């Protein structure tokens, strides 16, 4: 394989990794930082609300994938 092809493949792999490992965010609700009720981790990813029977906001723990669910949007604190 040529060096050019290797470089392109490396570039694609880096892009894929960026999609699979997005920057995790910290959130607050009711004036308190949200921590995972299962593992205690404090960084989450916003997820869609598909499958929920009422309108709400889900954030998925970046460590154990437990979903914390709120009916009003938690505020992102970085
Ligand atoms: Zn967790």
PDB file of the backbone (N, CA, C, O) and the ligand in Angstrom, with CONECT records:
HET     ZN  A 101       1
ATOM      1  N   UNK A   1       0.850  -1.202   0.000  1.00  0.00           N
ATOM      2  CA  UNK A   1       0.000   0.000   0.000  1.00  0.00           C
ATOM      3  C   UNK A   1       0.888   1.255   0.000  1.00  0.00           C
ATOM      4  O   UNK A   1       1.883   1.310   0.722  1.00  0.00           O
ATOM      5  N   UNK A   2       0.539   2.223  -0.781  1.00  0.00           N
ATOM      6  CA  UNK A   2       1.338   3.447  -0.862  1.00  0.00           C
ATOM      7  C   UNK A   2       1.196   4.282   0.409  1.00  0.00           C
ATOM      8  O   UNK A   2       0.228   4.141   1.157  1.00  0.00           O
ATOM      9  N   UNK A   3       2.165   5.142   0.635  1.00  0.00           N
ATOM     10  CA  UNK A   3       2.108   6.009   1.813  1.00  0.00           C
ATOM     11  C   UNK A   3       0.903   6.940   1.776  1.00  0.00           C
ATOM     12  O   UNK A   3       0.326   7.287   2.806  1.00  0.00           O
ATOM     13  N   UNK A   4       0.537   7.337   0.544  1.00  0.00           N
ATOM     14  CA  UNK A   4      -0.618   8.235   0.411  1.00  0.00           C
ATOM     15  C   UNK A   4      -1.888   7.541   0.902  1.00  0.00           C
ATOM     16  O   UNK A   4      -2.690   8.126   1.630  1.00  0.00           O
ATOM     17  N   UNK A   5      -2.059   6.262   0.482  1.00  0.00           N
ATOM     18  CA  UNK A   5      -3.240   5.513   0.916  1.00  0.00           C
ATOM     19  C   UNK A   5      -3.245   5.337   2.431  1.00  0.00           C
ATOM     20  O   UNK A   5      -4.291   5.437   3.072  1.00  0.00           O
ATOM     21  N   UNK A   6      -2.065   5.073   2.999  1.00  0.00           N
ATOM     22  CA  UNK A   6      -1.978   4.918   4.458  1.00  0.00           C
ATOM     23  C   UNK A   6      -2.401   6.201   5.154  1.00  0.00           C
ATOM     24  O   UNK A   6      -3.122   6.175   6.151  1.00  0.00           O
ATOM     25  N   UNK A   7      -1.941   7.325   4.614  1.00  0.00           N
ATOM     26  CA  UNK A   7      -2.270   8.621   5.213  1.00  0.00           C
ATOM     27  C   UNK A   7      -3.767   8.884   5.140  1.00  0.00           C
ATOM     28  O   UNK A   7      -4.371   9.382   6.090  1.00  0.00           O
ATOM     29  N   UNK A   8      -4.361   8.540   3.990  1.00  0.00           N
ATOM     30  CA  UNK A   8      -5.807   8.751   3.831  1.00  0.00           C
ATOM     31  C   UNK A   8      -6.575   7.876   4.817  1.00  0.00           C
ATOM     32  O   UNK A   8      -7.511   8.330   5.475  1.00  0.00           O
ATOM     33  N   UNK A   9      -6.157   6.601   4.906  1.00  0.00           N
ATOM     34  CA  UNK A   9      -6.844   5.688   5.835  1.00  0.00           C
ATOM     35  C   UNK A   9      -6.715   6.170   7.279  1.00  0.00           C
ATOM     36  O   UNK A   9      -7.662   6.087   8.061  1.00  0.00           O
ATOM     37  N   UNK A  10      -5.522   6.678   7.620  1.00  0.00           N
ATOM     38  CA  UNK A  10      -5.320   7.203   8.972  1.00  0.00           C
ATOM     39  C   UNK A  10      -6.261   8.381   9.226  1.00  0.00           C
ATOM     40  O   UNK A  10      -6.835   8.518  10.307  1.00  0.00           O
ATOM     41  N   UNK A  11      -6.404   9.222   8.208  1.00  0.00           N
ATOM     42  CA  UNK A  11      -7.283  10.394   8.318  1.00  0.00           C
ATOM     43  C   UNK A  11      -8.724   9.975   8.528  1.00  0.00           C
ATOM     44  O   UNK A  11      -9.438  10.548   9.351  1.00  0.00           O
ATOM     45  N   UNK A  12      -9.149   8.956   7.766  1.00  0.00           N
ATOM     46  CA  UNK A  12     -10.537   8.479   7.895  1.00  0.00           C
ATOM     47  C   UNK A  12     -10.743   7.891   9.290  1.00  0.00           C
ATOM     48  O   UNK A  12     -11.759   8.147   9.936  1.00  0.00           O
ATOM     49  N   UNK A  13      -9.768   7.100   9.750  1.00  0.00           N
ATOM     50  CA  UNK A  13      -9.884   6.472  11.070  1.00  0.00           C
ATOM     51  C   UNK A  13      -9.988   7.543  12.168  1.00  0.00           C
ATOM     52  O   UNK A  13     -10.774   7.404  13.105  1.00  0.00           O
ATOM     53  N   UNK A  14      -9.186   8.614  12.041  1.00  0.00           N
ATOM     54  CA  UNK A  14      -9.234   9.695  13.025  1.00  0.00           C
ATOM     55  C   UNK A  14     -10.607  10.333  13.040  1.00  0.00           C
ATOM     56  O   UNK A  14     -11.138  10.661  14.101  1.00  0.00           O
ATOM     57  N   UNK A  15     -11.188  10.511  11.849  1.00  0.00           N
ATOM     58  CA  UNK A  15     -12.526  11.100  11.748  1.00  0.00           C
ATOM     59  C   UNK A  15     -13.566  10.216  12.395  1.00  0.00           C
ATOM     60  O   UNK A  15     -14.454  10.702  13.096  1.00  0.00           O
ATOM     61  N   UNK A  16     -13.461   8.908  12.160  1.00  0.00           N
ATOM     62  CA  UNK A  16     -14.409   7.962  12.745  1.00  0.00           C
ATOM     63  C   UNK A  16     -14.287   7.985  14.262  1.00  0.00           C
ATOM     64  O   UNK A  16     -15.297   7.987  14.965  1.00  0.00           O
ATOM     65  N   UNK A  17     -13.062   8.002  14.769  1.00  0.00           N
ATOM     66  CA  UNK A  17     -12.870   8.050  16.216  1.00  0.00           C
ATOM     67  C   UNK A  17     -13.496   9.295  16.825  1.00  0.00           C
ATOM     68  O   UNK A  17     -14.049   9.243  17.924  1.00  0.00           O
ATOM     69  N   UNK A  18     -13.412  10.415  16.112  1.00  0.00           N
ATOM     70  CA  UNK A  18     -13.985  11.657  16.620  1.00  0.00           C
ATOM     71  C   UNK A  18     -15.499  11.535  16.734  1.00  0.00           C
ATOM     72  O   UNK A  18     -16.106  12.093  17.649  1.00  0.00           O
ATOM     73  N   UNK A  19     -16.111  10.800  15.795  1.00  0.00           N
ATOM     74  CA  UNK A  19     -17.564  10.624  15.827  1.00  0.00           C
ATOM     75  C   UNK A  19     -17.946   9.660  16.951  1.00  0.00           C
ATOM     76  O   UNK A  19     -18.930   9.878  17.657  1.00  0.00           O
ATOM     77  N   UNK A  20     -17.155   8.589  17.110  1.00  0.00           N
ATOM     78  CA  UNK A  20     -17.501   7.577  18.113  1.00  0.00           C
ATOM     79  C   UNK A  20     -17.202   8.059  19.533  1.00  0.00           C
ATOM     80  O   UNK A  20     -17.828   7.594  20.485  1.00  0.00           O
ATOM     81  N   UNK A  21     -16.263   8.974  19.684  1.00  0.00           N
ATOM     82  CA  UNK A  21     -15.898   9.476  21.006  1.00  0.00           C
ATOM     83  C   UNK A  21     -16.093  10.983  21.080  1.00  0.00           C
ATOM     84  O   UNK A  21     -15.119  11.732  21.153  1.00  0.00           O
ATOM     85  N   UNK A  22     -17.327  11.428  21.062  1.00  0.00           N
ATOM     86  CA  UNK A  22     -17.555  12.867  21.106  1.00  0.00           C
ATOM     87  C   UNK A  22     -17.155  13.448  22.457  1.00  0.00           C
ATOM     88  O   UNK A  22     -17.008  12.726  23.443  1.00  0.00           O
ATOM     89  N   UNK A  23     -16.985  14.738  22.480  1.00  0.00           N
ATOM     90  CA  UNK A  23     -16.680  15.425  23.733  1.00  0.00           C
ATOM     91  C   UNK A  23     -17.856  15.242  24.682  1.00  0.00           C
ATOM     92  O   UNK A  23     -18.991  15.567  24.334  1.00  0.00           O
ATOM     93  N   UNK A  24     -17.594  14.726  25.873  1.00  0.00           N
ATOM     94  CA  UNK A  24     -18.660  14.560  26.851  1.00  0.00           C
ATOM     95  C   UNK A  24     -18.909  15.888  27.554  1.00  0.00           C
ATOM     96  O   UNK A  24     -18.003  16.705  27.721  1.00  0.00           O
ATOM     97  N   UNK A  25     -20.148  16.081  27.959  1.00  0.00           N
ATOM     98  CA  UNK A  25     -20.514  17.335  28.597  1.00  0.00           C
ATOM     99  C   UNK A  25     -20.946  17.104  30.036  1.00  0.00           C
ATOM    100  O   UNK A  25     -21.310  15.996  30.428  1.00  0.00           O
ATOM    101  N   UNK A  26     -20.896  18.172  30.804  1.00  0.00           N
ATOM    102  CA  UNK A  26     -21.404  18.139  32.171  1.00  0.00           C
ATOM    103  C   UNK A  26     -22.703  18.935  32.195  1.00  0.00           C
ATOM    104  O   UNK A  26     -22.844  19.929  31.483  1.00  0.00           O
ATOM    105  N   UNK A  27     -23.644  18.492  33.014  1.00  0.00           N
ATOM    106  CA  UNK A  27     -24.957  19.120  33.022  1.00  0.00           C
ATOM    107  C   UNK A  27     -25.384  19.453  34.448  1.00  0.00           C
ATOM    108  O   UNK A  27     -24.900  18.883  35.426  1.00  0.00           O
ATOM    109  N   UNK A  28     -26.303  20.392  34.518  1.00  0.00           N
ATOM    110  CA  UNK A  28     -26.870  20.797  35.784  1.00  0.00           C
ATOM    111  C   UNK A  28     -28.384  20.788  35.676  1.00  0.00           C
ATOM    112  O   UNK A  28     -28.931  21.156  34.637  1.00  0.00           O
ATOM    113  N   UNK A  29     -29.065  20.376  36.725  1.00  0.00           N
ATOM    114  CA  UNK A  29     -30.522  20.458  36.784  1.00  0.00           C
ATOM    115  C   UNK A  29     -30.910  20.818  38.209  1.00  0.00           C
ATOM    116  O   UNK A  29     -30.380  20.256  39.168  1.00  0.00           O
ATOM    117  N   UNK A  30     -31.826  21.748  38.341  1.00  0.00           N
ATOM    118  CA  UNK A  30     -32.248  22.164  39.675  1.00  0.00           C
ATOM    119  C   UNK A  30     -31.110  22.748  40.491  1.00  0.00           C
ATOM    120  O   UNK A  30     -31.127  22.683  41.720  1.00  0.00           O
ATOM    121  N   UNK A  31     -30.116  23.321  39.812  1.00  0.00           N
ATOM    122  CA  UNK A  31     -29.004  23.954  40.515  1.00  0.00           C
ATOM    123  C   UNK A  31     -27.945  22.978  41.016  1.00  0.00           C
ATOM    124  O   UNK A  31     -27.012  23.379  41.712  1.00  0.00           O
ATOM    125  N   UNK A  32     -28.084  21.701  40.666  1.00  0.00           N
ATOM    126  CA  UNK A  32     -27.098  20.694  41.096  1.00  0.00           C
ATOM    127  C   UNK A  32     -26.472  20.018  39.894  1.00  0.00           C
ATOM    128  O   UNK A  32     -27.154  19.714  38.915  1.00  0.00           O
ATOM    129  N   UNK A  33     -25.171  19.786  39.970  1.00  0.00           N
ATOM    130  CA  UNK A  33     -24.493  19.048  38.910  1.00  0.00           C
ATOM    131  C   UNK A  33     -25.038  17.626  38.863  1.00  0.00           C
ATOM    132  O   UNK A  33     -25.181  16.963  39.890  1.00  0.00           O
ATOM    133  N   UNK A  34     -25.340  17.173  37.649  1.00  0.00           N
ATOM    134  CA  UNK A  34     -25.900  15.832  37.495  1.00  0.00           C
ATOM    135  C   UNK A  34     -24.779  14.800  37.523  1.00  0.00           C
ATOM    136  O   UNK A  34     -23.805  14.904  36.777  1.00  0.00           O
ATOM    137  N   UNK A  35     -24.927  13.810  38.386  1.00  0.00           N
ATOM    138  CA  UNK A  35     -23.997  12.680  38.392  1.00  0.00           C
ATOM    139  C   UNK A  35     -24.795  11.409  38.140  1.00  0.00           C
ATOM    140  O   UNK A  35     -25.962  11.311  38.519  1.00  0.00           O
ATOM    141  N   UNK A  36     -24.168  10.458  37.511  1.00  0.00           N
ATOM    142  CA  UNK A  36     -24.836   9.203  37.185  1.00  0.00           C
ATOM    143  C   UNK A  36     -25.264   8.504  38.476  1.00  0.00           C
ATOM    144  O   UNK A  36     -24.451   8.308  39.379  1.00  0.00           O
ATOM    145  N   UNK A  37     -26.539   8.130  38.560  1.00  0.00           N
ATOM    146  CA  UNK A  37     -27.022   7.486  39.775  1.00  0.00           C
ATOM    147  C   UNK A  37     -26.548   6.040  39.874  1.00  0.00           C
ATOM    148  O   UNK A  37     -26.683   5.401  40.917  1.00  0.00           O
ATOM    149  N   UNK A  38     -25.998   5.539  38.789  1.00  0.00           N
ATOM    150  CA  UNK A  38     -25.488   4.162  38.825  1.00  0.00           C
ATOM    151  C   UNK A  38     -24.006   4.113  39.202  1.00  0.00           C
ATOM    152  O   UNK A  38     -23.619   3.377  40.111  1.00  0.00           O
ATOM    153  N   UNK A  39     -23.164   4.910  38.492  1.00  0.00           N
ATOM    154  CA  UNK A  39     -21.714   4.767  38.707  1.00  0.00           C
ATOM    155  C   UNK A  39     -21.055   6.022  39.254  1.00  0.00           C
ATOM    156  O   UNK A  39     -19.868   6.001  39.580  1.00  0.00           O
ATOM    157  N   UNK A  40     -21.805   7.120  39.363  1.00  0.00           N
ATOM    158  CA  UNK A  40     -21.232   8.321  39.953  1.00  0.00           C
ATOM    159  C   UNK A  40     -20.442   9.194  38.996  1.00  0.00           C
ATOM    160  O   UNK A  40     -19.911  10.231  39.393  1.00  0.00           O
ATOM    161  N   UNK A  41     -20.359   8.783  37.735  1.00  0.00           N
ATOM    162  CA  UNK A  41     -19.659   9.570  36.716  1.00  0.00           C
ATOM    163  C   UNK A  41     -20.421  10.876  36.475  1.00  0.00           C
ATOM    164  O   UNK A  41     -21.641  10.920  36.633  1.00  0.00           O
ATOM    165  N   UNK A  42     -19.701  11.950  36.088  1.00  0.00           N
ATOM    166  CA  UNK A  42     -20.384  13.240  35.919  1.00  0.00           C
ATOM    167  C   UNK A  42     -20.294  13.798  34.509  1.00  0.00           C
ATOM    168  O   UNK A  42     -20.540  14.988  34.308  1.00  0.00           O
ATOM    169  N   UNK A  43     -19.948  12.975  33.526  1.00  0.00           N
ATOM    170  CA  UNK A  43     -19.976  13.459  32.148  1.00  0.00           C
ATOM    171  C   UNK A  43     -20.950  12.628  31.329  1.00  0.00           C
ATOM    172  O   UNK A  43     -20.994  11.401  31.424  1.00  0.00           O
ATOM    173  N   UNK A  44     -21.721  13.333  30.527  1.00  0.00           N
ATOM    174  CA  UNK A  44     -22.822  12.719  29.798  1.00  0.00           C
ATOM    175  C   UNK A  44     -22.843  13.173  28.352  1.00  0.00           C
ATOM    176  O   UNK A  44     -22.212  14.168  27.994  1.00  0.00           O
ATOM    177  N   UNK A  45     -23.569  12.442  27.525  1.00  0.00           N
ATOM    178  CA  UNK A  45     -23.863  12.842  26.156  1.00  0.00           C
ATOM    179  C   UNK A  45     -25.370  12.985  26.026  1.00  0.00           C
ATOM    180  O   UNK A  45     -26.134  12.152  26.513  1.00  0.00           O
ATOM    181  N   UNK A  46     -25.779  14.054  25.360  1.00  0.00           N
ATOM    182  CA  UNK A  46     -27.201  14.206  25.057  1.00  0.00           C
ATOM    183  C   UNK A  46     -27.615  13.092  24.124  1.00  0.00           C
ATOM    184  O   UNK A  46     -26.893  12.789  23.174  1.00  0.00           O
ATOM    185  N   UNK A  47     -28.753  12.477  24.364  1.00  0.00           N
ATOM    186  CA  UNK A  47     -29.259  11.474  23.433  1.00  0.00           C
ATOM    187  C   UNK A  47     -30.640  11.871  22.981  1.00  0.00           C
ATOM    188  O   UNK A  47     -31.252  12.768  23.562  1.00  0.00           O
ATOM    189  N   UNK A  48     -31.138  11.220  21.958  1.00  0.00           N
ATOM    190  CA  UNK A  48     -32.469  11.519  21.458  1.00  0.00           C
ATOM    191  C   UNK A  48     -33.526  11.068  22.440  1.00  0.00           C
ATOM    192  O   UNK A  48     -33.228  10.406  23.434  1.00  0.00           O
ATOM    193  N   UNK A  49     -34.757  11.431  22.154  1.00  0.00           N
ATOM    194  CA  UNK A  49     -35.845  11.083  23.057  1.00  0.00           C
ATOM    195  C   UNK A  49     -36.710   9.966  22.475  1.00  0.00           C
ATOM    196  O   UNK A  49     -37.790   9.680  22.993  1.00  0.00           O
ATOM    197  N   UNK A  50     -36.239   9.338  21.404  1.00  0.00           N
ATOM    198  CA  UNK A  50     -36.990   8.259  20.782  1.00  0.00           C
ATOM    199  C   UNK A  50     -37.263   7.134  21.759  1.00  0.00           C
ATOM    200  O   UNK A  50     -36.380   6.755  22.529  1.00  0.00           O
ATOM    201  N   UNK A  51     -38.478   6.591  21.741  1.00  0.00           N
ATOM    202  CA  UNK A  51     -38.801   5.473  22.598  1.00  0.00           C
ATOM    203  C   UNK A  51     -39.413   5.891  23.910  1.00  0.00           C
ATOM    204  O   UNK A  51     -40.014   5.061  24.592  1.00  0.00           O
ATOM    205  N   UNK A  52     -39.284   7.140  24.289  1.00  0.00           N
ATOM    206  CA  UNK A  52     -39.908   7.598  25.521  1.00  0.00           C
ATOM    207  C   UNK A  52     -41.363   7.968  25.244  1.00  0.00           C
ATOM    208  O   UNK A  52     -41.684   8.493  24.178  1.00  0.00           O
ATOM    209  N   UNK A  53     -42.234   7.692  26.203  1.00  0.00           N
ATOM    210  CA  UNK A  53     -43.652   7.919  25.957  1.00  0.00           C
ATOM    211  C   UNK A  53     -44.061   9.365  26.224  1.00  0.00           C
ATOM    212  O   UNK A  53     -45.105   9.806  25.745  1.00  0.00           O
ATOM    213  N   UNK A  54     -43.257  10.104  26.978  1.00  0.00           N
ATOM    214  CA  UNK A  54     -43.545  11.513  27.168  1.00  0.00           C
ATOM    215  C   UNK A  54     -42.345  12.328  26.711  1.00  0.00           C
ATOM    216  O   UNK A  54     -41.225  11.825  26.627  1.00  0.00           O
ATOM    217  N   UNK A  55     -42.603  13.585  26.422  1.00  0.00           N
ATOM    218  CA  UNK A  55     -41.518  14.419  25.936  1.00  0.00           C
ATOM    219  C   UNK A  55     -40.540  14.686  27.068  1.00  0.00           C
ATOM    220  O   UNK A  55     -40.949  15.027  28.178  1.00  0.00           O
ATOM    221  N   UNK A  56     -39.273  14.536  26.798  1.00  0.00           N
ATOM    222  CA  UNK A  56     -38.289  14.776  27.833  1.00  0.00           C
ATOM    223  C   UNK A  56     -36.901  14.822  27.254  1.00  0.00           C
ATOM    224  O   UNK A  56     -36.711  14.827  26.038  1.00  0.00           O
ATOM    225  N   UNK A  57     -35.923  14.857  28.155  1.00  0.00           N
ATOM    226  CA  UNK A  57     -34.532  14.969  27.756  1.00  0.00           C
ATOM    227  C   UNK A  57     -33.727  13.871  28.430  1.00  0.00           C
ATOM    228  O   UNK A  57     -33.741  13.725  29.653  1.00  0.00           O
ATOM    229  N   UNK A  58     -33.032  13.111  27.615  1.00  0.00           N
ATOM    230  CA  UNK A  58     -32.201  12.052  28.165  1.00  0.00           C
ATOM    231  C   UNK A  58     -30.734  12.405  28.009  1.00  0.00           C
ATOM    232  O   UNK A  58     -30.316  12.910  26.966  1.00  0.00           O
ATOM    233  N   UNK A  59     -29.957  12.141  29.042  1.00  0.00           N
ATOM    234  CA  UNK A  59     -28.509  12.252  28.915  1.00  0.00           C
ATOM    235  C   UNK A  59     -27.919  10.913  29.326  1.00  0.00           C
ATOM    236  O   UNK A  59     -28.279  10.331  30.349  1.00  0.00           O
ATOM    237  N   UNK A  60     -26.996  10.445  28.487  1.00  0.00           N
ATOM    238  CA  UNK A  60     -26.430   9.120  28.693  1.00  0.00           C
ATOM    239  C   UNK A  60     -25.061   9.226  29.339  1.00  0.00           C
ATOM    240  O   UNK A  60     -24.198   9.959  28.856  1.00  0.00           O
ATOM    241  N   UNK A  61     -24.860   8.501  30.422  1.00  0.00           N
ATOM    242  CA  UNK A  61     -23.571   8.469  31.112  1.00  0.00           C
ATOM    243  C   UNK A  61     -22.484   8.024  30.143  1.00  0.00           C
ATOM    244  O   UNK A  61     -22.642   7.025  29.441  1.00  0.00           O
ATOM    245  N   UNK A  62     -21.370   8.772  30.106  1.00  0.00           N
ATOM    246  CA  UNK A  62     -20.299   8.432  29.163  1.00  0.00           C
ATOM    247  C   UNK A  62     -19.519   7.204  29.605  1.00  0.00           C
ATOM    248  O   UNK A  62     -18.723   6.670  28.833  1.00  0.00           O
ATOM    249  N   UNK A  63     -19.732   6.753  30.822  1.00  0.00           N
ATOM    250  CA  UNK A  63     -18.971   5.617  31.349  1.00  0.00           C
ATOM    251  C   UNK A  63     -19.773   4.318  31.279  1.00  0.00           C
ATOM    252  O   UNK A  63     -19.310   3.329  30.710  1.00  0.00           O
ATOM    253  N   UNK A  64     -20.985   4.321  31.862  1.00  0.00           N
ATOM    254  CA  UNK A  64     -21.724   3.063  31.967  1.00  0.00           C
ATOM    255  C   UNK A  64     -22.960   3.024  31.072  1.00  0.00           C
ATOM    256  O   UNK A  64     -23.634   1.997  30.997  1.00  0.00           O
ATOM    257  N   UNK A  65     -23.262   4.128  30.395  1.00  0.00           N
ATOM    258  CA  UNK A  65     -24.395   4.297  29.465  1.00  0.00           C
ATOM    259  C   UNK A  65     -25.755   4.338  30.163  1.00  0.00           C
ATOM    260  O   UNK A  65     -26.786   4.278  29.493  1.00  0.00           O
ATOM    261  N   UNK A  66     -25.781   4.435  31.474  1.00  0.00           N
ATOM    262  CA  UNK A  66     -27.047   4.647  32.174  1.00  0.00           C
ATOM    263  C   UNK A  66     -27.641   5.968  31.712  1.00  0.00           C
ATOM    264  O   UNK A  66     -26.916   6.950  31.548  1.00  0.00           O
ATOM    265  N   UNK A  67     -28.948   6.003  31.502  1.00  0.00           N
ATOM    266  CA  UNK A  67     -29.597   7.223  31.042  1.00  0.00           C
ATOM    267  C   UNK A  67     -30.304   7.919  32.194  1.00  0.00           C
ATOM    268  O   UNK A  67     -31.140   7.330  32.879  1.00  0.00           O
ATOM    269  N   UNK A  68     -29.953   9.176  32.392  1.00  0.00           N
ATOM    270  CA  UNK A  68     -30.676  10.015  33.337  1.00  0.00           C
ATOM    271  C   UNK A  68     -31.690  10.796  32.517  1.00  0.00           C
ATOM    272  O   UNK A  68     -31.370  11.315  31.448  1.00  0.00           O
ATOM    273  N   UNK A  69     -32.903  10.875  33.020  1.00  0.00           N
ATOM    274  CA  UNK A  69     -33.996  11.397  32.219  1.00  0.00           C
ATOM    275  C   UNK A  69     -34.676  12.565  32.917  1.00  0.00           C
ATOM    276  O   UNK A  69     -35.020  12.473  34.096  1.00  0.00           O
ATOM    277  N   UNK A  70     -34.870  13.654  32.199  1.00  0.00           N
ATOM    278  CA  UNK A  70     -35.474  14.858  32.757  1.00  0.00           C
ATOM    279  C   UNK A  70     -36.601  15.330  31.850  1.00  0.00           C
ATOM    280  O   UNK A  70     -36.549  15.159  30.632  1.00  0.00           O
ATOM    281  N   UNK A  71     -37.614  15.925  32.457  1.00  0.00           N
ATOM    282  CA  UNK A  71     -38.710  16.435  31.632  1.00  0.00           C
ATOM    283  C   UNK A  71     -38.473  17.873  31.202  1.00  0.00           C
ATOM    284  O   UNK A  71     -39.139  18.350  30.283  1.00  0.00           O
ATOM    285  N   UNK A  72     -37.539  18.582  31.842  1.00  0.00           N
ATOM    286  CA  UNK A  72     -37.111  19.868  31.310  1.00  0.00           C
ATOM    287  C   UNK A  72     -35.611  19.787  31.058  1.00  0.00           C
ATOM    288  O   UNK A  72     -34.888  19.073  31.752  1.00  0.00           O
ATOM    289  N   UNK A  73     -35.162  20.524  30.064  1.00  0.00           N
ATOM    290  CA  UNK A  73     -33.783  20.378  29.603  1.00  0.00           C
ATOM    291  C   UNK A  73     -32.776  20.738  30.675  1.00  0.00           C
ATOM    292  O   UNK A  73     -32.829  21.843  31.214  1.00  0.00           O
ATOM    293  N   UNK A  74     -31.858  19.837  31.002  1.00  0.00           N
ATOM    294  CA  UNK A  74     -30.782  20.194  31.914  1.00  0.00           C
ATOM    295  C   UNK A  74     -29.851  21.208  31.237  1.00  0.00           C
ATOM    296  O   UNK A  74     -29.705  21.181  30.015  1.00  0.00           O
ATOM    297  N   UNK A  75     -29.230  22.085  31.996  1.00  0.00           N
ATOM    298  CA  UNK A  75     -28.346  23.060  31.371  1.00  0.00           C
ATOM    299  C   UNK A  75     -26.919  22.525  31.313  1.00  0.00           C
ATOM    300  O   UNK A  75     -26.412  21.933  32.265  1.00  0.00           O
ATOM    301  N   UNK A  76     -26.297  22.753  30.173  1.00  0.00           N
ATOM    302  CA  UNK A  76     -24.937  22.282  29.950  1.00  0.00           C
ATOM    303  C   UNK A  76     -23.975  23.219  30.666  1.00  0.00           C
ATOM    304  O   UNK A  76     -24.058  24.437  30.506  1.00  0.00           O
ATOM    305  N   UNK A  77     -23.068  22.663  31.449  1.00  0.00           N
ATOM    306  CA  UNK A  77     -22.096  23.524  32.140  1.00  0.00           C
ATOM    307  C   UNK A  77     -20.670  23.272  31.651  1.00  0.00           C
ATOM    308  O   UNK A  77     -19.706  23.642  32.321  1.00  0.00           O
ATOM    309  N   UNK A  78     -20.541  22.657  30.510  1.00  0.00           N
ATOM    310  CA  UNK A  78     -19.240  22.484  29.880  1.00  0.00           C
ATOM    311  C   UNK A  78     -18.597  21.153  30.152  1.00  0.00           C
ATOM    312  O   UNK A  78     -17.494  20.890  29.672  1.00  0.00           O
TER     313      UNK A  78
HETATM  314 ZN    ZN A 101     -22.749   5.830  34.861  1.00  0.00          ZN
END
